[in-house]
Amino acid sequence: KSRDCAGGETMRAGKSVVYFKRDEHIPGVLAFPPKTDLHDHPLVLSGDIILQDKASCFSCAALDPDPSWSCIDACAAPGNKT
C-alpha cells in the first residue's frame, strides 16, 4: 500500500489496483496518491468521475448551493467545478 493512502480504499484500474482516500475536507472528493493516472479508467471515460485538482472543489464546497438553485460559474477559465 502507498503510505499516502494507508487505511484507504481500493478500486480497479485495468489490471492494477488503485488506492484512494475519501477527502476529509470536501464530501464526495476522492484523493489518490501522486502520479495516479486514471485518464483511461472506465469511470472517467463515462463521466461518472471527473478528474480535477482539490483546489477546484473548494469554491463549490464554500458556496454550498441548495439543489434547487441555478448557479453559473462565470469566473472559470476552461475547466470545471464540481
C-alpha positions in Angstrom: 0.0 0.0 0.0 1.1 3.5 -0.7 2.0 5.5 2.5 -0.2 8.3 1.2 -3.3 6.2 1.3 -2.7 4.0 4.3 -6.1 3.0 5.7 -7.8 4.0 2.4 -9.9 2.0 -0.1 -9.2 0.4 -3.4 -10.6 0.4 -6.9 -9.6 -1.4 -10.1 -7.9 0.5 -12.9 -7.4 -2.0 -15.7 -5.3 -4.8 -14.4 -4.0 -2.8 -11.4 -5.5 -1.7 -8.1 -5.6 2.0 -7.2 -5.6 3.2 -3.7 -7.6 6.2 -2.6 -9.0 8.0 0.5 -12.2 10.0 0.8 -11.2 13.6 1.3 -11.5 14.8 4.9 -12.4 18.4 4.0 -14.8 18.1 1.0 -17.6 15.5 0.8 -17.6 13.4 -2.4 -13.9 14.1 -3.2 -11.6 11.1 -3.6 -7.9 11.6 -3.0 -5.4 9.5 -5.0 -1.6 9.1 -4.4 0.6 11.4 -6.5 1.1 10.4 -10.2 -2.0 8.1 -10.2 -3.2 8.1 -13.8 -6.9 7.4 -14.3 -7.4 9.2 -17.6 -8.3 5.9 -19.3 -10.4 4.5 -16.4 -13.9 3.5 -17.5 -15.5 5.7 -14.7 -13.6 8.7 -16.1 -14.4 7.9 -19.7 -18.1 7.5 -18.8 -18.2 10.8 -16.9 -19.0 9.2 -13.5 -15.8 10.5 -12.1 -14.3 13.9 -13.0 -10.6 14.4 -12.5 -9.7 17.8 -11.0 -7.4 19.4 -8.5 -8.7 19.6 -5.0 -8.4 23.4 -5.0 -11.0 23.5 -7.8 -13.6 21.9 -5.5 -13.3 24.5 -2.7 -15.5 27.1 -4.3 -18.5 24.8 -4.6 -17.9 23.5 -1.1 -17.8 27.1 0.2 -20.9 28.1 -1.7 -22.8 25.0 -0.5 -25.6 25.5 -3.1 -29.1 24.3 -2.4 -30.1 21.7 -5.0 -32.9 23.9 -6.2 -30.6 26.8 -7.1 -29.3 27.5 -10.6 -25.7 28.5 -10.5 -23.4 29.9 -13.2 -19.7 29.7 -12.9 -18.8 33.0 -14.6 -15.2 33.2 -13.3 -13.7 30.0 -14.5 -11.2 29.6 -17.3 -11.5 26.4 -19.3 -12.1 23.6 -16.9 -14.9 22.7 -14.5 -16.1 22.9 -10.9 -17.9 20.1 -9.1 
